[in-house]
C-alpha cells in the first residue's frame, strides 16, 4: 500500500489524530488564556514558583501512575481482549483495572498529604531557605494532591475510550480544567488571604469535572465501570509484565523534567516560572500534533501487532512520523524566529514584565531545538508499547537521564535556566536516536527513500518560511517594549505570512503530506451537497 495515501490504519490514524489535534488545539487556546491570566495576576515570582512546583508534583504522579505506565500497559492488553476474545471480556478486564487503580490512588493521595513537606524539600530544595515560599508550596501540595485520584482515573477512561476508537471526549477534558482554573483565578482570589490558593481550588474543581465528563461517553459505549476485585484476572498478569519496566521507564522520563525543577529552584527567583512558561509554548505544537498522532497511533499499532501484520505496522509508523514532522519542522523554525514576540503578546502584562519575556525566551529557544525529539518520541514509544516491549525503552531512558543530569549541571552555570532547558533537549535527542537504532534491529528497515524525500521537501518549505519571517521583520521592526497593539500586529502578520508561505511552498514542491491534505479537502467539498438554486 502506498503510505502517502491514507487508507486502512493510516486513514484511521489520520482521522483520529485530526479529532485529537482539534480538541487539543481548543484546550491549548484555553490553556494560553489561563496562563495569560496567571501571568497577569501573579507574574513570575516566588509565589508562582511555589504553585508550579506544587502542581507539578501530583501531575508527575498522574503521568507516572496513569498516562506514563498503567494506561500504556493497559491499551495493548485491552486491545488484545477486544481482538482475540470478546468485548465483554475486555470490559471485565477494564473493571478490574479500575478497581485496582482506585485503591492505589487513594493510598497515594493520603501518603502525599502526609509527606508533603518531605516531597517539597526533595523537589525544590532551594525553597528550604525561604520559609514563606516553602510553607506555601507545602500547603498547595497538600491541597492539590487528591487531584491525582481524579485525573488518573480520567487517564484510564481515556485508554478505554481510545481503544474503542473514541477520541474526542478524552482530548476535550483538559478544556474543563483550564476553564475551572481561569474562573477560579478571576472570581475567587479575593476570598483567600493568599490569592494564589484560588488556582489550587480551580485545579481540584477541574479534576472532578474532567472525570465526570468521561462517564456519559463510557456508558454510551457500553463500558459501565464497576468495582471488580478479581485481582487474579489473567489480564492483570499480562499487563504486569509490561507495567514494571514501563513504570521505571516513565519514572526516568519524568525525572528528566523534575531535575529541571529541582535545579531551577537553586537559581535566582523566577527561574522555575521561566521554564514553565517556555514549556507551555512548546507544548502547543507538541500537544496539538505530536501527542495527537501518538495517541491516535497506539490503538492502530496495537491492533496491527495483535493481527501479526508487522509490515503494515511499519508503514503506519512511518506515516505517523511524517505527519508529526510535517508540522514540527516549520513549528521549530517559527518558534525560534518568533519566540520573543509570542511570549510578549501572550504574557507581557501586569506583573510579567519585558525582562520576564526576554528571560523566558532564553528557555524557549533551548526547548525548541529539541522539539523534533519531544515529538518523535511519542510515536516511537507507541510502537514499543504496541510491541509490548518496555525493556528497550527503559535502557534508553536511563541513558537519557544520565545525559540530562550531566548536561544540566554543566550548562546551568553559564546559561542558567536556559542551560536546564537545553539539557532536556539534548537528553531527548539521545533517547530518540537510541530507540530508533533498537527499533530498526527489531523490525528491520522502517523508513524508506520516500520518507527522506518528504522530509527534504518539508525542510525546504520551512527555510523559505524563515526567509519570509525575516522579510516581515525588516518591514515591521519588532520592539519588545512597544505598545501592545503594535506587538500584536507584528505577530499576527508574521504568523499569517509564515503559515501561508510554508503551505504554498510545500504544495509547489509536491510535499506528499500537503498534496494528501489538499486532496482530502477537495474530496470533502465535492461530497458536500449543494444548496438548491
Secondary structure as GFF3:
##gff-version 3
##sequence-region A 1 533
A	DSSP	alpha_helix	9	42	.	.	.	ID=ss1
A	DSSP	alpha_helix	46	62	.	.	.	ID=ss2
A	DSSP	pi_helix	63	70	.	.	.	ID=ss3
A	DSSP	alpha_helix	71	84	.	.	.	ID=ss4
A	DSSP	alpha_helix	87	114	.	.	.	ID=ss5
A	DSSP	alpha_helix	116	123	.	.	.	ID=ss6
A	DSSP	three_ten_helix	125	129	.	.	.	ID=ss7
A	DSSP	alpha_helix	131	144	.	.	.	ID=ss8
A	DSSP	alpha_helix	147	163	.	.	.	ID=ss9
A	DSSP	alpha_helix	168	188	.	.	.	ID=ss10
A	DSSP	three_ten_helix	189	191	.	.	.	ID=ss11
A	DSSP	alpha_helix	197	220	.	.	.	ID=ss12
A	DSSP	alpha_helix	234	264	.	.	.	ID=ss13
A	DSSP	alpha_helix	271	285	.	.	.	ID=ss14
A	DSSP	pi_helix	286	291	.	.	.	ID=ss15
A	DSSP	alpha_helix	292	306	.	.	.	ID=ss16
A	DSSP	alpha_helix	310	347	.	.	.	ID=ss17
A	DSSP	alpha_helix	354	368	.	.	.	ID=ss18
A	DSSP	alpha_helix	371	386	.	.	.	ID=ss19
A	DSSP	alpha_helix	391	415	.	.	.	ID=ss20
A	DSSP	alpha_helix	417	443	.	.	.	ID=ss21
A	DSSP	alpha_helix	449	475	.	.	.	ID=ss22
A	DSSP	alpha_helix	484	508	.	.	.	ID=ss23
A	DSSP	alpha_helix	512	527	.	.	.	ID=ss24
###
